[in-house]
């Protein structure tokens, strides 16, 4: 069952453009991987996250990262991926709270009504696959393979509020 995201939850793009989550989901679903650049766990999942987001990037959704840091820190952590994919920054973690996350990294599907349709927290390949399967079904798209041989072993995430 979808979970309503508070209407005042703001997403701030790496470019500085900011708006309520409803602005970012007017036409397209959001597929976000939420990371904390100051933890090993988020760095361990980076290549896997990029692979998954690339698979959905041609579908009718916006794909990208939500990083719990400043724009400069996000660029440093994501490197060239910051130019390839949409990136939102959330240094005060208010968007993370609005999405109802307790553990990072996380894979979150926000629907066009601005609701969390599905999410997976920590690196639980089965849970991430469930999110990807549901998103693919909603978008009439093929889901990426999760996990693949190069993906890390499952691990618990770190507290979403730091």
Secondary structure by P-SEA (a helix, b strand, c coil): cccccccccccccccccccccccccccbbbbccccccccaaaaaaaaaaaaaaaaaccccbbbbbbccccaaaaaaaaccccccbbbbbbccaaaaaaaccccccbbbbbccccccccccccccaaaaaaaaaaaaaaaccccccccccccccbbbbccccc
